[in-house]
């Protein structure tokens, strides 16, 4: 998956967090790994100056994801599942 594809998948899952459970059920490890990587990198701060609305939206979505338990996802374990 390219970096752009990872970003698009992560943004989709942040926007539609109800899909995360489905992705787990369907064992879509690559997409879930993309979400974890994106959330851990956080929203680029320069986006706050160039597109403040998008910055706030992404920040809110990442915060909501963490409040729903997204911080418990292990990037290492998901990477191992992708590799196997």
Phi, psi and omega per residue, in radians:
X1 nan 2.321 3.136
X2 -1.311 2.814 3.090
X3 -0.990 -0.664 3.131
X4 -1.155 -0.733 3.105
X5 -1.106 -0.713 3.098
X6 -1.054 -0.763 -3.139
X7 -1.103 -0.744 -3.127
X8 -1.135 -0.721 3.108
X9 -1.131 -0.790 -3.137
X10 -1.072 -0.763 3.138
X11 -1.142 -0.638 3.068
X12 -1.085 -0.819 -3.108
X13 -1.198 -0.546 3.063
X14 -1.220 -0.661 -3.135
X15 -1.271 -0.701 -3.107
X16 -2.045 1.261 -3.028
X17 -1.146 -0.270 3.055
X18 -1.151 -0.368 3.131
X19 -1.299 -0.345 -3.073
X20 -1.030 -0.767 3.114
X21 -1.067 -0.703 3.101
X22 -1.110 -0.724 -3.138
X23 -1.125 -0.648 3.056
X24 -1.133 -0.816 -3.134
X25 -1.044 -0.672 -3.117
X26 -1.515 0.028 3.130
X27 0.982 0.817 3.127
X28 -1.598 1.233 -2.993
X29 -1.112 -0.665 -3.126
X30 -1.062 -0.765 -3.124
X31 -1.181 -0.710 3.117
X32 -1.165 -0.650 3.073
X33 -1.112 -0.701 3.092
X34 -1.056 -0.709 3.107
X35 -1.085 -0.824 -3.111
X36 -1.108 -0.773 3.129
X37 -1.061 -0.791 -3.121
X38 -1.085 -0.805 -3.112
X39 -1.149 -0.652 -3.126
X40 -1.255 -0.559 3.088
X41 -1.251 -0.454 -3.135
X42 1.246 3.017 -3.100
X43 -1.351 2.298 3.107
X44 -1.018 2.283 -3.084
X45 -1.157 -0.472 3.117
X46 -1.157 -0.348 3.090
X47 -1.157 -0.461 3.113
X48 -1.081 -0.559 3.130
X49 -1.512 -0.617 -3.062
X50 -1.514 -0.579 -3.133
X51 -2.607 1.328 -3.041
X52 -1.004 -0.645 -3.128
X53 -1.144 -0.789 3.117
X54 -1.123 -0.695 3.113
X55 -1.041 -0.866 -3.136
X56 -1.075 -0.728 -3.140
X57 -1.076 -0.857 3.141
X58 -1.112 -0.712 3.113
X59 -1.061 -0.802 3.129
X60 -1.080 -0.731 -3.134
X61 -1.146 -0.722 3.114
X62 -1.151 -0.728 3.102
X63 -1.065 -0.798 3.107
X64 -1.050 -0.702 3.119
X65 -1.070 -0.774 3.117
X66 -1.157 -0.663 3.119
X67 -1.156 -0.486 3.098
X68 -1.477 0.039 3.091
X69 1.849 0.130 -3.113
X70 -1.087 -0.385 3.122
X71 -1.214 -0.251 -3.136
X72 -1.428 -0.227 3.136
X73 -1.153 2.324 3.131
X74 -1.712 2.023 3.122
X75 -1.071 -0.682 -3.119
X76 -1.136 -0.792 -3.134
X77 -1.147 -0.709 3.102
X78 -1.136 -0.702 3.106
X79 -1.081 -0.676 3.102
X80 -1.130 -0.680 3.119
X81 -1.183 -0.634 3.111
X82 -1.146 -0.714 -3.087
X83 -1.231 -0.449 -3.088
X84 -1.563 nan nan
